[in-house]
Amino acid sequence: MRNLDVVIVGAGPAGIGMAMELGKIPGLEFGVLESDRIGESFRRWPKQTRLITPSFYSNPFGLADLNTIDSTTSPATFAGAEHLSGDQYADYLELVAENAELPIVCGCKVLEVTPGPDGGFHLITELGELFTEFLIWGCGEYQFPKLNPFPGANLCVHYAQVENWQILESSSYIVIGGYESGLDSAINLIKLGHKVRLLVRKATWDQSDINDPSQVLSPYTRERLREMESNDLLEIIFDANVREVTRQGDNSYRVHAADGRYWDVEQAPILGTGFLNGGGARQIKDLWMWNDEDHIMLSDADESVMTSGLFLIGPQVRHDQRIYCFIYKFRQRFARIASEVAQRLQLDTEWLEGSENGVWGPFGNSDCCEGCEC
Ligand SMILES: Cc1cc2nc3c(=O)[nH]c(=O)nc-3n(C[C@H](O)[C@H](O)[C@H](O)COP(=O)(O)OP(=O)(O)OC[C@H]3O[C@@H](n4cnc5c(N)ncnc54)[C@H](O)[C@@H]3O)c2cc1C
């Protein structure tokens, strides 16, 4: 059994970005465990899906590419693209990891985590056991879709289960959900010449009162939707609060709304209903405290308020009204965690950019940008 100072679980942008930051701490022994491949979630995206946040090489002027996970690289430069595909972004992550010689073990799923009686964590993995003082959990959300939002949802196909829109052959579809994944499904199906009836509760693209970009449809998707709006293949049904999906004989499905309306379709309806709150953190759900809205409660340093030494990285991180669900948001937290770990292990923290003025790491600190004049 090996002993490490820190183990990161998950090699998506959160895990790789966090490892880049830990790599700056002299003397720290750490490793990254990944159940499949680096960037696995991105490899599983539908082939036509693109990052909604644009990439642009603006790093030398102090504004790092929105999708980079370390301040010296740029997915835009790497791929020569503004909106990368899942494969392009996974390739970018692989290259960053390879160049930095990060200690990553792929094909090593963490199966069980047990906090030790005197601190630290005992991990059982597919490849053996190990002990770590600190555990940083970055298992994302894409591989943990919300499959049962209403009765009969098991008859549908979730967005996260579609590898390629091209393999769908029916002429018309129902898509349930009016946010990013629902719209992405509808847009890609229409591009391929299919008819789509899109069932939405409200127009998420028309909410000028919301400031947080995580809560409104991205400009990228709004633009794509605008191009589709006059297309006869798209029909948007508003105020559709779907309550149930049932089978109608062998060849058809019926989607029922709360107000009594219903729609029939031959092909299994497509769910754009999102991902589980907490996503992959649910694999160790008893080690977190969950609030009334089913989100994980964290300390200022993103540590579980329930389990000392356990930290959360990635899109599930939330602090009050701040939702860190984009790469450009959650990367701001890596240096905060790295600093916390280094201090507790009594290791040097001079490497930390901006540590003297409380600004954590190369991506700044969103804590101090909420309403202040920094
Ligand atoms: C379709 C879609 C489009 C998106 N577009 C954008 C965008 O344009 N810009 C943006 O900023 N964000 C976007 N997001 C948000 C997205 O969640 C994050 O950007 C990103 O994927 C989160 O990174 P992560 O490293 O936390 O998770 P992931 O990329 O999911 O990585 C988690 C890793 O953990 C591994 N893992 C899981 N369980 C275990 C285990 N038990 N043991 C070992 N390994 C494990 C998985 O295999 C995976 O590789 C999008 C999300 C979706 C679903």
The ligand as a Tripos MOL2 file, in Angstrom:
@<TRIPOS>MOLECULE
LIG
   53    58     1     0     0
SMALL
NO_CHARGES

@<TRIPOS>ATOM
      1 C1        -22.3970   19.0730  -22.7330 C.3       1 LIG1
      2 C2        -21.6510   19.9630  -21.7800 C.ar      1 LIG1
      3 C3        -21.0100   21.0850  -22.2680 C.ar      1 LIG1
      4 C4        -20.2860   21.8850  -21.4160 C.ar      1 LIG1
      5 N1        -19.6520   22.9600  -21.9410 N.ar      1 LIG1
      6 C5        -18.8730   23.7090  -21.1370 C.ar      1 LIG1
      7 C6        -18.1640   24.8250  -21.6740 C.ar      1 LIG1
      8 O1        -18.2660   25.1470  -22.8420 O.2       1 LIG1
      9 N2        -17.3630   25.5120  -20.8370 N.ar      1 LIG1
     10 C7        -17.2290   25.1990  -19.5190 C.ar      1 LIG1
     11 O2        -16.4860   25.8820  -18.8090 O.2       1 LIG1
     12 N3        -17.9330   24.1700  -18.9910 N.ar      1 LIG1
     13 C8        -18.7400   23.4390  -19.7610 C.ar      1 LIG1
     14 N4        -19.4590   22.4020  -19.2270 N.ar      1 LIG1
     15 C9        -19.4050   22.1740  -17.7990 C.3       1 LIG1
     16 C10       -18.5420   20.9840  -17.4720 C.3       1 LIG1
     17 O3        -19.1500   20.2990  -16.4120 O.3       1 LIG1
     18 C11       -17.1650   21.2820  -17.0440 C.3       1 LIG1
     19 O4        -16.5900   22.2230  -17.8600 O.3       1 LIG1
     20 C12       -16.1920   20.1060  -16.9340 C.3       1 LIG1
     21 O5        -16.5210   18.9460  -17.6350 O.3       1 LIG1
     22 C13       -16.0570   19.7020  -15.5140 C.3       1 LIG1
     23 O6        -14.7780   19.2060  -15.3400 O.3       1 LIG1
     24 P1        -14.4580   18.1370  -14.2280 P.3       1 LIG1
     25 O7        -13.0140   17.8530  -14.3340 O.co2     1 LIG1
     26 O8        -14.9930   18.5850  -12.9310 O.co2     1 LIG1
     27 O9        -15.3340   16.8680  -14.6380 O.3       1 LIG1
     28 P2        -15.1180   15.7590  -15.8120 P.3       1 LIG1
     29 O10       -14.5640   16.3770  -17.0290 O.co2     1 LIG1
     30 O11       -16.3930   15.0140  -15.8970 O.co2     1 LIG1
     31 O12       -13.9980   14.8370  -15.1720 O.3       1 LIG1
     32 C14       -14.2400   13.9520  -14.1130 C.3       1 LIG1
     33 C15       -13.3750   12.7340  -14.2810 C.3       1 LIG1
     34 O13       -13.5130   11.8970  -13.1330 O.3       1 LIG1
     35 C16       -13.4680   10.5490  -13.5340 C.3       1 LIG1
     36 N5        -14.0830    9.7480  -12.4610 N.ar      1 LIG1
     37 C17       -15.3760    9.7350  -12.0680 C.ar      1 LIG1
     38 N6        -15.5400    8.9000  -11.0250 N.ar      1 LIG1
     39 C18       -14.3180    8.3820  -10.7320 C.ar      1 LIG1
     40 C19       -13.8220    7.4610   -9.7540 C.ar      1 LIG1
     41 N7        -14.6330    6.8910   -8.8540 N.pl3     1 LIG1
     42 N8        -12.5030    7.1430   -9.7610 N.ar      1 LIG1
     43 C20       -11.6520    7.7030  -10.6510 C.ar      1 LIG1
     44 N9        -12.0650    8.5850  -11.5990 N.ar      1 LIG1
     45 C21       -13.3770    8.9280  -11.6350 C.ar      1 LIG1
     46 C22       -14.2200   10.5530  -14.8530 C.3       1 LIG1
     47 O14       -13.8910    9.4610  -15.6750 O.3       1 LIG1
     48 C23       -13.7820   11.8810  -15.4780 C.3       1 LIG1
     49 O15       -12.6690   11.7430  -16.3450 O.3       1 LIG1
     50 C24       -20.2100   21.5900  -20.0510 C.ar      1 LIG1
     51 C25       -20.8790   20.4790  -19.5600 C.ar      1 LIG1
     52 C26       -21.5930   19.6710  -20.4230 C.ar      1 LIG1
     53 C27       -22.3120   18.4980  -19.8660 C.3       1 LIG1
@<TRIPOS>BOND
     1     1     2 1
     2     2     3 ar
     3     2    52 ar
     4     3     4 ar
     5     4     5 ar
     6     4    50 ar
     7     5     6 ar
     8     6     7 ar
     9     6    13 1
    10     7     8 2
    11     7     9 ar
    12     9    10 ar
    13    10    11 2
    14    10    12 ar
    15    12    13 ar
    16    13    14 ar
    17    14    15 1
    18    14    50 ar
    19    15    16 1
    20    16    17 1
    21    16    18 1
    22    18    19 1
    23    18    20 1
    24    20    21 1
    25    20    22 1
    26    22    23 1
    27    23    24 1
    28    24    25 2
    29    24    26 1
    30    24    27 1
    31    27    28 1
    32    28    29 2
    33    28    30 1
    34    28    31 1
    35    31    32 1
    36    32    33 1
    37    33    34 1
    38    33    48 1
    39    34    35 1
    40    35    36 1
    41    35    46 1
    42    36    37 ar
    43    36    45 ar
    44    37    38 ar
    45    38    39 ar
    46    39    40 ar
    47    39    45 ar
    48    40    41 1
    49    40    42 ar
    50    42    43 ar
    51    43    44 ar
    52    44    45 ar
    53    46    47 1
    54    46    48 1
    55    48    49 1
    56    50    51 ar
    57    51    52 ar
    58    52    53 1
@<TRIPOS>SUBSTRUCTURE
     1 LIG1         1 GROUP 0 **** ****
